[in-house]
Amino acid sequence: MPVTTTAVIEPRVKAAHCPHCGGEFRLLDHEAPAPAIRRVDVMCRQCSAPRSFWFRVLRTELN
Ligand SMILES: [Zn+2]
């Protein structure tokens, strides 16, 4: 998922729902495996199903 700023990552993850039970996710971990990549590991609050979200941060060049 491309985003323009890391600030929108958490709200997007919190707005998502578990595909198994429709429950909300709890954020477990936030990682940056590469400079423009963010990985967010979450777990369903209801059924504990794990899921990872990948984001690509599109940087805006400032001139
Ligand atoms: Zn669930």
N, CA, C, O and the ligand as a Tripos MOL2 file, in Angstrom:
@<TRIPOS>MOLECULE
protein
  253   251    64     0     0
PROTEIN
NO_CHARGES

@<TRIPOS>ATOM
      1 N           0.8370   -1.1970    0.0000 N.3       1 MET1
      2 CA          0.0000    0.0000    0.0000 C.3       1 MET1
      3 C           0.8740    1.2500    0.0000 C.2       1 MET1
      4 O           1.6590    1.4360    0.9300 O.2       1 MET1
      5 N           0.7690    2.0840   -0.9750 N.am      2 PRO2
      6 CA          1.5750    3.3010   -0.9730 C.3       2 PRO2
      7 C           0.9510    4.3860   -0.0990 C.2       2 PRO2
      8 O          -0.2610    4.6010   -0.1280 O.2       2 PRO2
      9 N           1.7880    5.0600    0.6730 N.am      3 VAL3
     10 CA          1.3220    6.1870    1.4780 C.3       3 VAL3
     11 C           2.2920    7.3460    1.2750 C.2       3 VAL3
     12 O           3.4410    7.1310    0.8870 O.2       3 VAL3
     13 N           1.8490    8.5480    1.5300 N.am      4 THR4
     14 CA          2.7370    9.6950    1.3340 C.3       4 THR4
     15 C           3.4390   10.0780    2.6280 C.2       4 THR4
     16 O           4.4620   10.7630    2.5970 O.2       4 THR4
     17 N           2.9060    9.6450    3.7620 N.am      5 THR5
     18 CA          3.5540    9.9330    5.0350 C.3       5 THR5
     19 C           3.2680    8.7970    6.0110 C.2       5 THR5
     20 O           2.2090    8.1710    5.9600 O.2       5 THR5
     21 N           4.2190    8.5410    6.8930 N.am      6 THR6
     22 CA          4.0430    7.4500    7.8520 C.3       6 THR6
     23 C           2.9160    7.7350    8.8430 C.2       6 THR6
     24 O           2.4510    6.8270    9.5320 O.2       6 THR6
     25 N           2.4760    8.9940    8.9160 N.am      7 ALA7
     26 CA          1.4310    9.3660    9.8720 C.3       7 ALA7
     27 C           0.0980    8.6920    9.5750 C.2       7 ALA7
     28 O          -0.7330    8.5360   10.4700 O.2       7 ALA7
     29 N          -0.1110    8.2900    8.3160 N.am      8 VAL8
     30 CA         -1.4020    7.6900    7.9740 C.3       8 VAL8
     31 C          -1.4100    6.1780    8.1760 C.2       8 VAL8
     32 O          -2.4550    5.5400    8.0520 O.2       8 VAL8
     33 N          -0.2490    5.6040    8.4850 N.am      9 ILE9
     34 CA         -0.1700    4.1490    8.5910 C.3       9 ILE9
     35 C          -1.0210    3.6070    9.7430 C.2       9 ILE9
     36 O          -1.8260    2.6960    9.5500 O.2       9 ILE9
     37 N          -0.8400    4.1670   10.9320 N.am     10 GLU10
     38 CA         -1.6030    3.6580   12.0800 C.3      10 GLU10
     39 C          -3.1090    3.7800   11.9150 C.2      10 GLU10
     40 O          -3.8270    2.8140   12.1710 O.2      10 GLU10
     41 N          -3.6170    4.9490   11.4920 N.am     11 PRO11
     42 CA         -5.0680    5.0340   11.2760 C.3      11 PRO11
     43 C          -5.5770    4.0290   10.2550 C.2      11 PRO11
     44 O          -6.6770    3.4970   10.4050 O.2      11 PRO11
     45 N          -4.7900    3.7630    9.2190 N.am     12 ARG12
     46 CA         -5.2250    2.7970    8.2120 C.3      12 ARG12
     47 C          -5.3020    1.3910    8.7810 C.2      12 ARG12
     48 O          -6.2410    0.6430    8.5090 O.2      12 ARG12
     49 N          -4.2940    1.0450    9.5770 N.am     13 VAL13
     50 CA         -4.2840   -0.2900   10.1790 C.3      13 VAL13
     51 C          -5.4560   -0.4330   11.1500 C.2      13 VAL13
     52 O          -6.1060   -1.4770   11.2050 O.2      13 VAL13
     53 N          -5.7160    0.6320   11.9170 N.am     14 LYS14
     54 CA         -6.8100    0.5670   12.8890 C.3      14 LYS14
     55 C          -8.1730    0.5350   12.2130 C.2      14 LYS14
     56 O          -9.1460    0.0420   12.7840 O.2      14 LYS14
     57 N          -8.2400    1.0680   10.9870 N.am     15 ALA15
     58 CA         -9.5140    1.0780   10.2640 C.3      15 ALA15
     59 C          -9.7900   -0.2680    9.6040 C.2      15 ALA15
     60 O         -10.9210   -0.5520    9.2100 O.2      15 ALA15
     61 N          -8.7440   -1.1020    9.4840 N.am     16 ALA16
     62 CA         -8.9210   -2.4090    8.8570 C.3      16 ALA16
     63 C          -9.5560   -3.3860    9.8390 C.2      16 ALA16
     64 O          -9.5050   -3.1910   11.0540 O.2      16 ALA16
     65 N         -10.1540   -4.4380    9.2930 N.am     17 HIS17
     66 CA        -10.7940   -5.4380   10.1400 C.3      17 HIS17
     67 C         -10.3170   -6.8310    9.7760 C.2      17 HIS17
     68 O          -9.9340   -7.0970    8.6370 O.2      17 HIS17
     69 N         -10.3460   -7.6990   10.7450 N.am     18 CYS18
     70 CA         -9.9240   -9.0800   10.5640 C.3      18 CYS18
     71 C         -10.7740   -9.7710    9.5020 C.2      18 CYS18
     72 O         -12.0020   -9.6960    9.5540 O.2      18 CYS18
     73 N         -10.1340  -10.4500    8.5300 N.am     19 PRO19
     74 CA        -10.9070  -11.1440    7.4960 C.3      19 PRO19
     75 C         -11.6170  -12.3880    8.0360 C.2      19 PRO19
     76 O         -12.5330  -12.9050    7.3950 O.2      19 PRO19
     77 N         -11.2070  -12.8640    9.1910 N.am     20 HIS20
     78 CA        -11.7990  -14.0830    9.7490 C.3      20 HIS20
     79 C         -13.0380  -13.7980   10.5840 C.2      20 HIS20
     80 O         -14.0530  -14.4820   10.4540 O.2      20 HIS20
     81 N         -12.9530  -12.7900   11.4400 N.am     21 CYS21
     82 CA        -14.0630  -12.5780   12.3770 C.3      21 CYS21
     83 C         -14.5840  -11.1490   12.3400 C.2      21 CYS21
     84 O         -15.5690  -10.8340   13.0080 O.2      21 CYS21
     85 N         -13.9360  -10.2760   11.5660 N.am     22 GLY22
     86 CA        -14.3920   -8.8890   11.4910 C.3      22 GLY22
     87 C         -13.9620   -8.0390   12.6710 C.2      22 GLY22
     88 O         -14.3940   -6.8950   12.8100 O.2      22 GLY22
     89 N         -13.1110   -8.5980   13.5240 N.am     23 GLY23
     90 CA        -12.6590   -7.8710   14.7210 C.3      23 GLY23
     91 C         -11.6220   -6.8150   14.3890 C.2      23 GLY23
     92 O         -11.1100   -6.7560   13.2710 O.2      23 GLY23
     93 N         -11.3220   -5.9860   15.3710 N.am     24 GLU24
     94 CA        -10.3100   -4.9430   15.1950 C.3      24 GLU24
     95 C          -8.9280   -5.5110   15.4800 C.2      24 GLU24
     96 O          -8.7750   -6.4970   16.2010 O.2      24 GLU24
     97 N          -7.9060   -4.8490   14.8840 N.am     25 PHE25
     98 CA         -6.5350   -5.2980   15.0800 C.3      25 PHE25
     99 C          -5.8580   -4.5320   16.2070 C.2      25 PHE25
    100 O          -6.1540   -3.3650   16.4610 O.2      25 PHE25
    101 N          -4.9570   -5.2110   16.8620 N.am     26 ARG26
    102 CA         -4.1080   -4.5920   17.8650 C.3      26 ARG26
    103 C          -2.7030   -4.5150   17.2810 C.2      26 ARG26
    104 O          -2.1820   -5.5130   16.7840 O.2      26 ARG26
    105 N          -2.0830   -3.3330   17.3390 N.am     27 LEU27
    106 CA         -0.7450   -3.1660   16.7820 C.3      27 LEU27
    107 C           0.2960   -3.8190   17.6780 C.2      27 LEU27
    108 O           0.3430   -3.5630   18.8810 O.2      27 LEU27
    109 N           1.1360   -4.6690   17.0770 N.am     28 LEU28
    110 CA          2.1750   -5.3440   17.8390 C.3      28 LEU28
    111 C           3.5370   -4.7340   17.5730 C.2      28 LEU28
    112 O           4.3060   -4.4850   18.5010 O.2      28 LEU28
    113 N           3.8310   -4.4980   16.3200 N.am     29 ASP29
    114 CA          5.1840   -4.0830   15.9810 C.3      29 ASP29
    115 C           5.1950   -3.2280   14.7310 C.2      29 ASP29
    116 O           4.3160   -3.3270   13.8760 O.2      29 ASP29
    117 N           6.1970   -2.4000   14.6470 N.am     30 HIS30
    118 CA          6.3710   -1.4350   13.5700 C.3      30 HIS30
    119 C           7.8050   -1.5800   13.1110 C.2      30 HIS30
    120 O           8.7230   -1.3090   13.8850 O.2      30 HIS30
    121 N           8.0270   -1.9950   11.8820 N.am     31 GLU31
    122 CA          9.4100   -2.1570   11.4600 C.3      31 GLU31
    123 C           9.6880   -1.4440   10.1600 C.2      31 GLU31
    124 O           8.7880   -1.2290    9.3480 O.2      31 GLU31
    125 N          10.9390   -1.0770    9.9680 N.am     32 ALA32
    126 CA         11.3690   -0.4380    8.7350 C.3      32 ALA32
    127 C          12.4740   -1.2830    8.1180 C.2      32 ALA32
    128 O          13.6480   -0.9590    8.2960 O.2      32 ALA32
    129 N          12.1430   -2.3610    7.3920 N.am     33 PRO33
    130 CA         13.1570   -3.2310    6.7870 C.3      33 PRO33
    131 C          13.9640   -2.5510    5.6850 C.2      33 PRO33
    132 O          15.0610   -2.9980    5.3500 O.2      33 PRO33
    133 N          13.4290   -1.4800    5.1270 N.am     34 ALA34
    134 CA         14.1470   -0.6710    4.1470 C.3      34 ALA34
    135 C          13.7140    0.7750    4.3750 C.2      34 ALA34
    136 O          12.6640    1.0170    4.9710 O.2      34 ALA34
    137 N          14.5220    1.7520    3.9010 N.am     35 PRO35
    138 CA         14.2130    3.1540    4.2190 C.3      35 PRO35
    139 C          12.7940    3.5810    3.8570 C.2      35 PRO35
    140 O          12.1820    4.3420    4.6070 O.2      35 PRO35
    141 N          12.2600    3.1230    2.7530 N.am     36 ALA36
    142 CA         10.9400    3.5880    2.3360 C.3      36 ALA36
    143 C           9.8520    2.5510    2.5940 C.2      36 ALA36
    144 O           8.7180    2.7040    2.1390 O.2      36 ALA36
    145 N          10.1990    1.5070    3.3210 N.am     37 ILE37
    146 CA          9.2470    0.4250    3.5680 C.3      37 ILE37
    147 C           8.9160    0.3560    5.0570 C.2      37 ILE37
    148 O           9.7990    0.4290    5.9110 O.2      37 ILE37
    149 N           7.6350    0.2150    5.3430 N.am     38 ARG38
    150 CA          7.2230    0.0070    6.7350 C.3      38 ARG38
    151 C           6.3930   -1.2540    6.8230 C.2      38 ARG38
    152 O           5.4760   -1.4690    6.0300 O.2      38 ARG38
    153 N           6.7160   -2.0730    7.7790 N.am     39 ARG39
    154 CA          5.9120   -3.2670    8.0120 C.3      39 ARG39
    155 C           5.2670   -3.1570    9.3870 C.2      39 ARG39
    156 O           5.9430   -2.8730   10.3750 O.2      39 ARG39
    157 N           3.9770   -3.3790    9.4450 N.am     40 VAL40
    158 CA          3.2480   -3.3140   10.7060 C.3      40 VAL40
    159 C           2.6420   -4.6830   10.9780 C.2      40 VAL40
    160 O           1.8250   -5.1830   10.2050 O.2      40 VAL40
    161 N           3.0570   -5.2780   12.0900 N.am     41 ASP41
    162 CA          2.4940   -6.5660   12.4910 C.3      41 ASP41
    163 C           1.3420   -6.3120   13.4600 C.2      41 ASP41
    164 O           1.4620   -5.5350   14.4070 O.2      41 ASP41
    165 N           0.2420   -6.9750   13.2030 N.am     42 VAL42
    166 CA         -0.9250   -6.7970   14.0640 C.3      42 VAL42
    167 C          -1.4940   -8.1630   14.4360 C.2      42 VAL42
    168 O          -1.1510   -9.1880   13.8460 O.2      42 VAL42
    169 N          -2.3700   -8.1420   15.4300 N.am     43 MET43
    170 CA         -3.0490   -9.3580   15.8350 C.3      43 MET43
    171 C          -4.5020   -9.0030   16.1050 C.2      43 MET43
    172 O          -4.7950   -7.9540   16.6790 O.2      43 MET43
    173 N          -5.4140   -9.8820   15.6890 N.am     44 CYS44
    174 CA         -6.8300   -9.6300   15.9090 C.3      44 CYS44
    175 C          -7.1370   -9.6550   17.4050 C.2      44 CYS44
    176 O          -6.6800  -10.5400   18.1280 O.2      44 CYS44
    177 N          -7.9170   -8.6710   17.8600 N.am     45 ARG45
    178 CA         -8.2930   -8.6340   19.2790 C.3      45 ARG45
    179 C          -9.2210   -9.7730   19.6480 C.2      45 ARG45
    180 O          -9.2500  -10.2040   20.8000 O.2      45 ARG45
    181 N          -9.9800  -10.2660   18.6780 N.am     46 GLN46
    182 CA        -10.9810  -11.2790   19.0010 C.3      46 GLN46
    183 C         -10.4870  -12.7060   18.8040 C.2      46 GLN46
    184 O         -10.6160  -13.5380   19.7030 O.2      46 GLN46
    185 N          -9.9090  -13.0000   17.6050 N.am     47 CYS47
    186 CA         -9.5310  -14.3870   17.3300 C.3      47 CYS47
    187 C          -8.0180  -14.5830   17.3080 C.2      47 CYS47
    188 O          -7.5430  -15.6880   17.0470 O.2      47 CYS47
    189 N          -7.2500  -13.5140   17.5820 N.am     48 SER48
    190 CA         -5.7920  -13.5920   17.6740 C.3      48 SER48
    191 C          -5.1020  -13.9420   16.3670 C.2      48 SER48
    192 O          -3.9300  -14.3170   16.3820 O.2      48 SER48
    193 N          -5.7840  -13.8330   15.2450 N.am     49 ALA49
    194 CA         -5.1550  -14.1080   13.9550 C.3      49 ALA49
    195 C          -4.1200  -13.0230   13.6620 C.2      49 ALA49
    196 O          -4.4280  -11.8330   13.7370 O.2      49 ALA49
    197 N          -2.8770  -13.4340   13.3240 N.am     50 PRO50
    198 CA         -1.8460  -12.4490   13.0150 C.3      50 PRO50
    199 C          -1.9640  -11.9700   11.5830 C.2      50 PRO50
    200 O          -2.4520  -12.6860   10.7100 O.2      50 PRO50
    201 N          -1.5100  -10.7470   11.3550 N.am     51 ARG51
    202 CA         -1.5100  -10.2130   10.0010 C.3      51 ARG51
    203 C          -0.4200   -9.1530    9.9040 C.2      51 ARG51
    204 O          -0.0990   -8.4820   10.8850 O.2      51 ARG51
    205 N           0.1440   -9.0140    8.7050 N.am     52 SER52
    206 CA          1.1560   -7.9790    8.4890 C.3      52 SER52
    207 C           0.6930   -7.0440    7.3820 C.2      52 SER52
    208 O           0.1820   -7.4800    6.3500 O.2      52 SER52
    209 N           0.8760   -5.7790    7.6130 N.am     53 PHE53
    210 CA          0.5950   -4.7770    6.5900 C.3      53 PHE53
    211 C           1.9120   -4.2120    6.0910 C.2      53 PHE53
    212 O           2.8090   -3.9110    6.8780 O.2      53 PHE53
    213 N           2.0210   -4.0690    4.7710 N.am     54 TRP54
    214 CA          3.2210   -3.4910    4.1900 C.3      54 TRP54
    215 C           2.8600   -2.1510    3.5560 C.2      54 TRP54
    216 O           1.8620   -2.0270    2.8460 O.2      54 TRP54
    217 N           3.6850   -1.1690    3.8270 N.am     55 PHE55
    218 CA          3.4590    0.1540    3.2430 C.3      55 PHE55
    219 C           4.7180    0.6250    2.5470 C.2      55 PHE55
    220 O           5.8300    0.3770    3.0130 O.2      55 PHE55
    221 N           4.5380    1.2980    1.4420 N.am     56 ARG56
    222 CA          5.6620    1.9310    0.7720 C.3      56 ARG56
    223 C           5.4820    3.4420    0.9380 C.2      56 ARG56
    224 O           4.4600    4.0080    0.5490 O.2      56 ARG56
    225 N           6.4780    4.0670    1.5130 N.am     57 VAL57
    226 CA          6.3790    5.4970    1.7710 C.3      57 VAL57
    227 C           6.9040    6.2630    0.5730 C.2      57 VAL57
    228 O           8.0860    6.1880    0.2390 O.2      57 VAL57
    229 N           6.0200    6.9940   -0.0640 N.am     58 LEU58
    230 CA          6.3920    7.8110   -1.2240 C.3      58 LEU58
    231 C           6.8250    9.1770   -0.7210 C.2      58 LEU58
    232 O           6.0190    9.9570   -0.2140 O.2      58 LEU58
    233 N           8.0780    9.4440   -0.8670 N.am     59 ARG59
    234 CA          8.5930   10.7100   -0.3490 C.3      59 ARG59
    235 C           8.3920   11.8400   -1.3470 C.2      59 ARG59
    236 O           8.5970   11.6860   -2.5510 O.2      59 ARG59
    237 N           7.9940   12.9570   -0.8140 N.am     60 THR60
    238 CA          7.8230   14.1430   -1.6470 C.3      60 THR60
    239 C           9.1130   14.9380   -1.5960 C.2      60 THR60
    240 O           9.5890   15.3030   -0.5210 O.2      60 THR60
    241 N           9.6640   15.1970   -2.7430 N.am     61 GLU61
    242 CA         10.9120   15.9690   -2.7840 C.3      61 GLU61
    243 C          10.6460   17.4370   -2.5150 C.2      61 GLU61
    244 O           9.7300   18.0340   -3.0810 O.2      61 GLU61
    245 N          11.4550   18.0030   -1.6470 N.am     62 LEU62
    246 CA         11.3370   19.4340   -1.3410 C.3      62 LEU62
    247 C          12.4410   20.1780   -2.0690 C.2      62 LEU62
    248 O          13.6220   19.8900   -1.8750 O.2      62 LEU62
    249 N          12.0690   21.1160   -2.8910 N.am     63 ASN63
    250 CA         13.0600   21.8770   -3.6500 C.3      63 ASN63
    251 C          13.3390   23.2180   -3.0020 C.2      63 ASN63
    252 O          14.1520   23.9920   -3.5090 O.2      63 ASN63
    253 ZN        -10.2920  -12.0990   13.9760 Zn       64 ZN64
@<TRIPOS>BOND
     1     1     2 1
     2     2     3 1
     3     3     4 2
     4     3     5 am
     5     5     6 1
     6     6     7 1
     7     7     8 2
     8     7     9 am
     9     9    10 1
    10    10    11 1
    11    11    12 2
    12    11    13 am
    13    13    14 1
    14    14    15 1
    15    15    16 2
    16    15    17 am
    17    17    18 1
    18    18    19 1
    19    19    20 2
    20    19    21 am
    21    21    22 1
    22    22    23 1
    23    23    24 2
    24    23    25 am
    25    25    26 1
    26    26    27 1
    27    27    28 2
    28    27    29 am
    29    29    30 1
    30    30    31 1
    31    31    32 2
    32    31    33 am
    33    33    34 1
    34    34    35 1
    35    35    36 2
    36    35    37 am
    37    37    38 1
    38    38    39 1
    39    39    40 2
    40    39    41 am
    41    41    42 1
    42    42    43 1
    43    43    44 2
    44    43    45 am
    45    45    46 1
    46    46    47 1
    47    47    48 2
    48    47    49 am
    49    49    50 1
    50    50    51 1
    51    51    52 2
    52    51    53 am
    53    53    54 1
    54    54    55 1
    55    55    56 2
    56    55    57 am
    57    57    58 1
    58    58    59 1
    59    59    60 2
    60    59    61 am
    61    61    62 1
    62    62    63 1
    63    63    64 2
    64    63    65 am
    65    65    66 1
    66    66    67 1
    67    67    68 2
    68    67    69 am
    69    69    70 1
    70    70    71 1
    71    71    72 2
    72    71    73 am
    73    73    74 1
    74    74    75 1
    75    75    76 2
    76    75    77 am
    77    77    78 1
    78    78    79 1
    79    79    80 2
    80    79    81 am
    81    81    82 1
    82    82    83 1
    83    83    84 2
    84    83    85 am
    85    85    86 1
    86    86    87 1
    87    87    88 2
    88    87    89 am
    89    89    90 1
    90    90    91 1
    91    91    92 2
    92    91    93 am
    93    93    94 1
    94    94    95 1
    95    95    96 2
    96    95    97 am
    97    97    98 1
    98    98    99 1
    99    99   100 2
   100    99   101 am
   101   101   102 1
   102   102   103 1
   103   103   104 2
   104   103   105 am
   105   105   106 1
   106   106   107 1
   107   107   108 2
   108   107   109 am
   109   109   110 1
   110   110   111 1
   111   111   112 2
   112   111   113 am
   113   113   114 1
   114   114   115 1
   115   115   116 2
   116   115   117 am
   117   117   118 1
   118   118   119 1
   119   119   120 2
   120   119   121 am
   121   121   122 1
   122   122   123 1
   123   123   124 2
   124   123   125 am
   125   125   126 1
   126   126   127 1
   127   127   128 2
   128   127   129 am
   129   129   130 1
   130   130   131 1
   131   131   132 2
   132   131   133 am
   133   133   134 1
   134   134   135 1
   135   135   136 2
   136   135   137 am
   137   137   138 1
   138   138   139 1
   139   139   140 2
   140   139   141 am
   141   141   142 1
   142   142   143 1
   143   143   144 2
   144   143   145 am
   145   145   146 1
   146   146   147 1
   147   147   148 2
   148   147   149 am
   149   149   150 1
   150   150   151 1
   151   151   152 2
   152   151   153 am
   153   153   154 1
   154   154   155 1
   155   155   156 2
   156   155   157 am
   157   157   158 1
   158   158   159 1
   159   159   160 2
   160   159   161 am
   161   161   162 1
   162   162   163 1
   163   163   164 2
   164   163   165 am
   165   165   166 1
   166   166   167 1
   167   167   168 2
   168   167   169 am
   169   169   170 1
   170   170   171 1
   171   171   172 2
   172   171   173 am
   173   173   174 1
   174   174   175 1
   175   175   176 2
   176   175   177 am
   177   177   178 1
   178   178   179 1
   179   179   180 2
   180   179   181 am
   181   181   182 1
   182   182   183 1
   183   183   184 2
   184   183   185 am
   185   185   186 1
   186   186   187 1
   187   187   188 2
   188   187   189 am
   189   189   190 1
   190   190   191 1
   191   191   192 2
   192   191   193 am
   193   193   194 1
   194   194   195 1
   195   195   196 2
   196   195   197 am
   197   197   198 1
   198   198   199 1
   199   199   200 2
   200   199   201 am
   201   201   202 1
   202   202   203 1
   203   203   204 2
   204   203   205 am
   205   205   206 1
   206   206   207 1
   207   207   208 2
   208   207   209 am
   209   209   210 1
   210   210   211 1
   211   211   212 2
   212   211   213 am
   213   213   214 1
   214   214   215 1
   215   215   216 2
   216   215   217 am
   217   217   218 1
   218   218   219 1
   219   219   220 2
   220   219   221 am
   221   221   222 1
   222   222   223 1
   223   223   224 2
   224   223   225 am
   225   225   226 1
   226   226   227 1
   227   227   228 2
   228   227   229 am
   229   229   230 1
   230   230   231 1
   231   231   232 2
   232   231   233 am
   233   233   234 1
   234   234   235 1
   235   235   236 2
   236   235   237 am
   237   237   238 1
   238   238   239 1
   239   239   240 2
   240   239   241 am
   241   241   242 1
   242   242   243 1
   243   243   244 2
   244   243   245 am
   245   245   246 1
   246   246   247 1
   247   247   248 2
   248   247   249 am
   249   249   250 1
   250   250   251 1
   251   251   252 2
@<TRIPOS>SUBSTRUCTURE
     1 MET1         2 RESIDUE 1 A MET
     2 PRO2         6 RESIDUE 1 A PRO
     3 VAL3        10 RESIDUE 1 A VAL
     4 THR4        14 RESIDUE 1 A THR
     5 THR5        18 RESIDUE 1 A THR
     6 THR6        22 RESIDUE 1 A THR
     7 ALA7        26 RESIDUE 1 A ALA
     8 VAL8        30 RESIDUE 1 A VAL
     9 ILE9        34 RESIDUE 1 A ILE
    10 GLU10       38 RESIDUE 1 A GLU
    11 PRO11       42 RESIDUE 1 A PRO
    12 ARG12       46 RESIDUE 1 A ARG
    13 VAL13       50 RESIDUE 1 A VAL
    14 LYS14       54 RESIDUE 1 A LYS
    15 ALA15       58 RESIDUE 1 A ALA
    16 ALA16       62 RESIDUE 1 A ALA
    17 HIS17       66 RESIDUE 1 A HIS
    18 CYS18       70 RESIDUE 1 A CYS
    19 PRO19       74 RESIDUE 1 A PRO
    20 HIS20       78 RESIDUE 1 A HIS
    21 CYS21       82 RESIDUE 1 A CYS
    22 GLY22       86 RESIDUE 1 A GLY
    23 GLY23       90 RESIDUE 1 A GLY
    24 GLU24       94 RESIDUE 1 A GLU
    25 PHE25       98 RESIDUE 1 A PHE
    26 ARG26      102 RESIDUE 1 A ARG
    27 LEU27      106 RESIDUE 1 A LEU
    28 LEU28      110 RESIDUE 1 A LEU
    29 ASP29      114 RESIDUE 1 A ASP
    30 HIS30      118 RESIDUE 1 A HIS
    31 GLU31      122 RESIDUE 1 A GLU
    32 ALA32      126 RESIDUE 1 A ALA
    33 PRO33      130 RESIDUE 1 A PRO
    34 ALA34      134 RESIDUE 1 A ALA
    35 PRO35      138 RESIDUE 1 A PRO
    36 ALA36      142 RESIDUE 1 A ALA
    37 ILE37      146 RESIDUE 1 A ILE
    38 ARG38      150 RESIDUE 1 A ARG
    39 ARG39      154 RESIDUE 1 A ARG
    40 VAL40      158 RESIDUE 1 A VAL
    41 ASP41      162 RESIDUE 1 A ASP
    42 VAL42      166 RESIDUE 1 A VAL
    43 MET43      170 RESIDUE 1 A MET
    44 CYS44      174 RESIDUE 1 A CYS
    45 ARG45      178 RESIDUE 1 A ARG
    46 GLN46      182 RESIDUE 1 A GLN
    47 CYS47      186 RESIDUE 1 A CYS
    48 SER48      190 RESIDUE 1 A SER
    49 ALA49      194 RESIDUE 1 A ALA
    50 PRO50      198 RESIDUE 1 A PRO
    51 ARG51      202 RESIDUE 1 A ARG
    52 SER52      206 RESIDUE 1 A SER
    53 PHE53      210 RESIDUE 1 A PHE
    54 TRP54      214 RESIDUE 1 A TRP
    55 PHE55      218 RESIDUE 1 A PHE
    56 ARG56      222 RESIDUE 1 A ARG
    57 VAL57      226 RESIDUE 1 A VAL
    58 LEU58      230 RESIDUE 1 A LEU
    59 ARG59      234 RESIDUE 1 A ARG
    60 THR60      238 RESIDUE 1 A THR
    61 GLU61      242 RESIDUE 1 A GLU
    62 LEU62      246 RESIDUE 1 A LEU
    63 ASN63      250 RESIDUE 1 A ASN
    64 ZN64       253 GROUP 0 **** ****
